[in-house]
Amino acid sequence: MIAALSEVEVDYPRRRALGPFSLEIGAGEIVALVGPSGCGKSTAMRLLAGLEAPSRGRVARTPGRGETAVVFQAPTLAPWLSARANAALPLALAGVGRTEAAARADAALARVGLKGAEAARPAQLSGGMAMRVSLARALVTDPKLLLLDEPFAALDEITRRALADDVLALWAQARPAIVFVTHNVEEAVYMASRVVVMTKGPGRTAGEVATEAALPRAAGFRTTPAFRAQVEAVSALLSQGMAPV
């Protein structure tokens, strides 16, 4: 087990945002969190990242310092820094020397398909390229746990499909555990070995759908009967999770 949420609840003023909710993440596993808006998916991600503490329940995380990386919906790049400097930022903050940090940043940018764009500033990048820089920044520390909070939501369908394949290819190289939040059911089934469906807020577990097909996905996987059946199973759980209690 790389991380776990055990009967966690998160209370904000005037409302409960999450729970009780439990989730276990195995080493090298890819898990998607799917649920209606406001169900607490991003709250669960913040708990896994150590950015927030639960009001009740327990969070267990085995990765050490610098071994968890988060990619948010917006690339959150520093506009005054180059792609290289943005990707190297976690290393610079950790005290890694400038030369080593730049070399590791360049290698991470190459892994996400941005070799040759190291000197570009965010304003010179497309939305997809900016998200690739954000992914490079997350990967530069070789994390054991990678958390993706709707990273493709603002991108067009062609770009998000290409990035989904890129993420799976990157996962195949180092096999970090990945947890990602998405509202796109097909994206969840395509990318994850296990899809966890949450109820309307405060989010609880409505059910899970496992995908047996090998990762990364074979060409044409989206057109197979198994894929369509799993999409329908997740959609059915979402409908159940939205029903009045």
Secondary structure, 3 states (H helix, E strand, C coil): CCEEEEEEEEEECCEEEEEEEEEEECCCCEEEEECCCCCCHHHHHHHHHCCCCCCEEEEEECCCCCCEEEECCCCCCCCCCCHHHHHHHHHHHCCCCHHHHHHHHHHHHHHCCCCCCCCCCHHHCCHHHHHHHHHHHHHCCCCCEEEEECCCCCCCHHHHHHHHHHHHHHHHHHCCEEEEECCCHHHHHHHCCEEEEECCCCECEEEEEECCCCCCCCCCHHHCHHHHHHHHHHHHHHHHHHCCC
